[in-house]
């Protein structure tokens, strides 16, 4: 499905940063989804990205419609600490 639009959640993490150039090399249009405070970590990979979007997976209000219009949605999200409630 070369040329497909891929939303990669957790793009700024270790796995996400490894997937970005691989997806780009395979011909996918990569859109990174990352936390606002982690956006700068994607700067070295900018040439592989079509776009960077911001959301917080632990804040549902930031996720409304975030997956709309994509052919593929991948999650490389790793939540290491979470507070319920």
Secondary structure as the mmCIF struct_conf table of DSSP 4:
data_model
#
loop_
_struct_conf.conf_type_id
_struct_conf.id
_struct_conf.beg_label_comp_id
_struct_conf.beg_label_asym_id
_struct_conf.beg_label_seq_id
_struct_conf.end_label_comp_id
_struct_conf.end_label_asym_id
_struct_conf.end_label_seq_id
TURN_TY1_P TURN_TY1_P1 UNK A 2 UNK A 3
STRN STRN1 UNK A 5 UNK A 9
TURN_TY1_P TURN_TY1_P2 UNK A 10 UNK A 12
BEND BEND1 UNK A 13 UNK A 13
HELX_RH_AL_P HELX_RH_AL_P1 UNK A 14 UNK A 25
TURN_TY1_P TURN_TY1_P3 UNK A 26 UNK A 27
STRN STRN2 UNK A 29 UNK A 34
HELX_RH_3T_P HELX_RH_3T_P1 UNK A 36 UNK A 48
BEND BEND2 UNK A 50 UNK A 50
STRN STRN3 UNK A 51 UNK A 54
TURN_TY1_P TURN_TY1_P4 UNK A 57 UNK A 58
HELX_RH_3T_P HELX_RH_3T_P2 UNK A 60 UNK A 62
TURN_TY1_P TURN_TY1_P5 UNK A 64 UNK A 69
BEND BEND3 UNK A 71 UNK A 71
STRN STRN4 UNK A 72 UNK A 75
#
